[in-house]
């Protein structure tokens, strides 16, 4: 078990420079992927409550229809649609 964990850690350690290089390249090229777009949307929604105020409540069951609730998506939805938890939207 320890050897398997060490192997995963080594692989992850080798990926970090690649991910860092990708982020630097994206910054230099001024491009965003979906995850970065969601992260910025979440920051805007959290830092500017008036953005969420214009959205109104999330329709019942809509949260269940949004695939792949990543962290940034949860933060953005929470800030935009009343700050409720995912379960309160159901």
C-alpha angles and dihedrals in degrees: 000000000000091000091051091050091048090051092053091048091052092050092047090049090054091051095054095075090048092052091046090051090049092052091048091049092048090050092049092047092044094232131137134203123212094268093053091047090052092047091053091045089052091050092050093047092048097044097043110044091182087072091061092041090065093054103064124204122332110252114253113274094009093116090059091055094055107093124222105013100211121185094260091049092052091049093048094047092047092051095043100044108045103294092268125145121258090257093054090060094060 
